[in-house]
Amino acid sequence: MMTHDEMLDSVAAYALGLLSADEAKVVAAHLETCERCREEYRFLQPAVTALAYSAEAGAATSSASAPGPLLKARVMNRVRAETARRSVPRDWPAYALAAAALALAILTGLVDLSLNHRLDRDRAQLAAQAQMTDDLTAPDSRHYRFAGGEVLARGDRLYIAMRDLPMPPPGRIYQAWTLAKGATKVAPSVTFTPTRDGVAVIRLPEAVTTLAAVAVSNEPEGGSRQPTTKPIAMVRI
Amino acid sequence: MEDAGRLMERVQARDADAFEALYDRYHRLVYGLALRVLADPIAAEDVTQAVFLKLWSEPSLFRGGNFGAWIVRVARNRAYDAVRSRAAHAPSDLPESLPAEGSLEETALAHIDGEQVRIALAQLTREQREPIELGFFGGVTQEQIALRIGVPLGTVKTRIRSGLRRLRNILEGAVTV
């Protein structure tokens, strides 16, 4: 038979989530009837919650313990997709929206001979953005993490996502490099700068299946033919 | 800053902006906890994503009280689901359904930060801190803790309780001054 002091110890273990399912049931039932143990549980519970805060990822810990830059995009994409489905009636065909926009453009005199070209270009940009969003948030995409970001591959497509990237000084830029399988020298890829929030998400034109590694270095504006500084990121694929 | 409880009311009304505000405020807490339990950044991201999508799909699971305390319980339980898939004998869930109670929970946790708790934890004796951290983050039962640190089960339980009481008192002192 358990003494009451032993039960109070069990209440602490219960608050900390250490009991087996059977033991937890016994303590939960006891808490229903014992005011003193309930008081103890209420007293200890905030300390248990506070423990989690000691592991909080943030400025106090290294950036390596922060979540990857794409996590929020993955979560918000799912949430926004759901709200978008709610706000647009499902039986309203996409072409009706396009027709409405076109009618408005005609009325406001925006239609000119170059409209078709602009529409083609906009459509291509939208399709590329949609593909990118799809790739970045898909559960079957492959992630290769490095300090400060990750390389992400889906199908043949390849992306590099970085966070906390300082804006390069005037005249400088970031450049991606790829190492083909079996090659001994890296080849130059795209150049880029981060957003003001220090985030960069870039599609690399190379097919991922041909590559062994991806790197990023700081280079003069316009890019280099070979890296002129030590890479700030490098990941094997 | 808008109260988390109020933001949850907006999430109930399917307000994605309110959800994003909660994500921005709490994702580091959820991710940090999951990373400490799982020691695997990819698995910790999976847990963080699952916790927030659960919050979005079933906001009614939050039944008032301190939001941070609630999401800690949800996150730890989810991280332990991942631990359970690796280990045969893992401890039970934290009770999510019990509303958070107590003056500290209502007032202090709204302003608490990781550094404050780390300082408070450092004031516990090693005998108190070790079983508490092992139990909370380690995904092990109290019997396994006793085996690991080589003391009787009764001693482990007593140290856990005295350590938690001391932690609570230190934190309360830190926030009421």
Contacts between the chains, C-beta under 8 A, distances in Angstrom:
chain1	res1	chain2	res2	distance
A	6	B	154	7.6
A	6	B	157	7.6
A	8	B	161	6.6
A	9	B	154	7.6
A	9	B	157	3.8
A	9	B	158	5.7
A	9	B	160	7.4
A	9	B	161	5.0
A	10	B	157	6.9
A	11	B	161	7.7
A	12	B	157	6.9
A	12	B	160	5.2
A	12	B	161	3.6
A	12	B	164	5.5
A	12	B	165	8.0
A	13	B	135	7.6
A	13	B	142	5.4
A	13	B	157	5.7
A	13	B	160	6.1
A	13	B	161	7.9
A	14	B	95	7.9
A	15	B	164	7.0
A	16	B	132	6.8
A	16	B	135	5.1
A	16	B	136	5.8
A	16	B	160	6.3
A	16	B	164	7.0
A	17	B	76	6.7
A	17	B	77	7.9
A	17	B	80	7.7
A	17	B	91	5.9
A	17	B	92	6.5
A	17	B	93	6.6
A	17	B	94	4.1
A	17	B	135	7.5
A	17	B	136	7.2
A	18	B	91	5.0
A	18	B	135	4.7
A	18	B	141	6.1
A	18	B	142	4.6
A	18	B	145	7.6
A	18	B	160	7.4
A	19	B	91	6.4
A	19	B	92	5.5
A	19	B	141	7.8
A	19	B	142	7.4
A	20	B	91	6.7
A	20	B	92	6.0
A	20	B	141	6.5
A	21	B	92	4.8
A	23	B	92	7.6
A	24	B	92	4.4
A	24	B	93	8.0
A	24	B	95	7.8
A	28	B	95	7.0
A	42	B	101	4.9
A	42	B	102	4.7
A	43	B	102	6.7
A	43	B	165	7.2
A	43	B	168	6.1
A	44	B	161	7.5
A	44	B	164	4.7
A	44	B	165	6.8
A	44	B	168	6.3
A	45	B	69	7.2
A	45	B	100	6.6
A	45	B	101	7.0
A	45	B	102	6.2
A	45	B	105	6.4
A	46	B	69	7.2
A	46	B	100	7.8
A	46	B	102	5.5
A	46	B	104	4.1
A	46	B	105	4.3
A	46	B	108	7.1
A	46	B	109	6.3
A	46	B	168	6.1
A	46	B	171	7.1
A	47	B	164	4.6
A	47	B	165	7.6
A	47	B	167	4.3
A	47	B	168	4.0
A	47	B	171	6.7
A	48	B	94	7.6
A	48	B	136	7.0
A	48	B	164	6.8
A	49	B	66	7.3
A	49	B	68	6.6
A	49	B	69	4.2
A	49	B	72	5.1
A	49	B	73	7.9
A	49	B	100	7.3
A	49	B	105	6.7
A	49	B	109	6.1
A	50	B	109	7.0
A	50	B	112	6.1
A	50	B	117	4.8
A	50	B	120	7.3
A	50	B	167	6.8
A	50	B	168	8.0
A	50	B	171	5.6
A	51	B	117	6.9
A	51	B	121	7.7
A	51	B	132	7.0
A	51	B	133	7.5
A	51	B	136	4.9
A	51	B	137	7.8
A	51	B	167	7.7
A	52	B	29	6.3
A	52	B	32	7.7
A	52	B	33	4.6
A	52	B	72	4.1
A	52	B	75	7.3
A	52	B	76	6.8
A	52	B	136	7.7
A	53	B	29	6.5
A	53	B	68	7.8
A	53	B	109	8.0
A	53	B	112	5.5
A	53	B	113	6.6
A	53	B	114	5.0
A	53	B	116	7.7
A	53	B	117	4.7
A	54	B	114	5.7
A	54	B	117	4.1
A	54	B	118	5.0
A	54	B	121	5.8
A	55	B	32	4.2
A	55	B	33	5.1
A	55	B	35	7.1
A	55	B	36	4.0
A	55	B	114	7.2
A	55	B	137	6.9
A	56	B	28	5.4
A	56	B	29	4.8
A	56	B	32	4.4
A	56	B	33	7.6
A	56	B	113	7.3
A	56	B	114	3.9
A	57	B	28	4.4
A	57	B	29	7.9
A	57	B	31	5.1
A	57	B	32	3.7
A	57	B	35	6.7
A	58	B	28	4.8
A	58	B	32	7.3
A	58	B	114	6.5
A	60	B	113	7.8
A	60	B	114	5.4
A	60	B	115	5.1
A	60	B	118	7.6
A	61	B	32	7.4
A	61	B	114	7.7
A	65	B	32	6.6
A	65	B	35	6.1
A	66	B	28	7.1
A	66	B	31	7.5
A	67	B	27	6.6
A	67	B	28	7.5
A	67	B	31	4.5
A	67	B	41	7.7
A	67	B	44	7.3
A	67	B	45	5.5
A	67	B	48	6.1
A	68	B	41	7.4
A	68	B	45	6.0
A	71	B	27	7.5
A	71	B	31	7.7
A	71	B	45	5.1
A	71	B	48	6.3
A	71	B	49	6.5
A	72	B	23	6.6
A	72	B	27	7.2
A	74	B	49	6.1
A	75	B	23	6.4
A	75	B	48	7.9
A	75	B	49	5.5
A	75	B	52	5.2
A	75	B	53	6.6
A	76	B	16	7.5
A	76	B	20	6.2
A	76	B	23	7.4
A	78	B	53	6.2
A	78	B	56	7.7
A	79	B	16	5.1
A	79	B	19	5.7
A	79	B	20	7.7
A	79	B	53	7.7
A	79	B	56	5.4
A	80	B	16	5.7
A	82	B	14	7.9
A	82	B	56	7.8
A	83	B	14	6.2
A	83	B	16	4.8
A	86	B	14	6.7
A	143	B	42	6.6
A	145	B	41	6.4
A	145	B	42	7.3
